[in-house]
Amino acid sequence: MLKAYKFRLYPAAEQKTMIANHIGSCRFVYNWALEQKIKSYEQEGRSLSQYDLNKRLPELKKEHEWLKKVNSQSLQGMTKNLDSAFTMFFREKNGFPNFKSRKNPIQSFPVPQHYTVDFENNVVKLPKIGKVKAVLHQRFEGKLKTATVSRTSTEIYYISILVDNGEELPEKQEFSADTTVGVDVGIKDFAVISTGEKIENPKYLKNSMKRLKVLQKRVSKKPKGSKNREKAKLRLAKLHEKISNQRNDFQHQLSSKLIRENQAIAVETLNVNGMLKNHHLAQAISDSSWSSFVTKLVYKAEWFGKTLLRIGRFEPSTKLCNVCGYHNSNITLDVREWECPVCKTKHDRDINAAINIKKFALQAKNLIVT
Ligand SMILES: [Zn+2]
């Protein structure tokens, strides 16, 4: 069973430079590999595998000598990451893999193997970078899998280590309509459950979001290139990190609760990239960061032998009456409540959608007949 552990790193100045080199080189290889894949598909109709790409890496290194300074396994880790991104794209109908930008708030690179963790001395030894100070606040035992070193926009460093503790995953527990809930992304709320429960974003998160708008305005008012603008930017970046931590905590609590209280959870797979293009939804979707929430549900379901059921986007969960099945094509984004003209049931838009998600998911498993 795989578990992830995350620790703060305190690299020395020259180690920071090496980390920056690794980040830059890995981003370069990822973007190169994505381009190779697209080109080969467009020109030859051929899909390049991770193996094909790795075979081309030595040639790339000859063209760009600076790539030789970094751990070659980290570079190969990027072709693997790209491969996973494509698997997600095809299997989950997730967005097409994007090129990596240096502007992303969190920059990272993988360390697939040959690193060591020294709990006694609070040190992590990384290939090509050496012994880096760390705060190893949590001990673990097991086989070290891939580690990921990351740097935030406020220059905080982390290492996230995947460990196989050798334990088997528990067997999946049985589930039925009574022990399954459907969960939908709310428009106003973070999530809406088929039981009728609506889960708002917590107050502290909302307050931080309000503050975010204030700080964003301050940055834009300061003249470009000025010291004050840099200061305001740093404050903004710090708040972004705080929000991301708060959101993570909230999502952990909610996902644990849902997993604990139910045998199966049904969700819709969202095409986040597609939805971000829709201007009205952009804020709501990125704010609630639905996909990172679903990721937490996925692995917690595995840990506890529960089941995560996923239905495709193509099911019109918002537009169907969950009682009689009437299809109401008039449900636009601003419709919060509606009455079914056939069976006269009064619907809350989001609760109706959550009930439908549960229904579709169970139908797919032949667990309810309608
Ligand atoms: Zn109806």
Residues whose N, C-alpha, C, O or C-beta is under 5 A from the ligand:
A	BS01	ZN	C321 V323 C324 G325 Y326 C340 V342 C343 K344
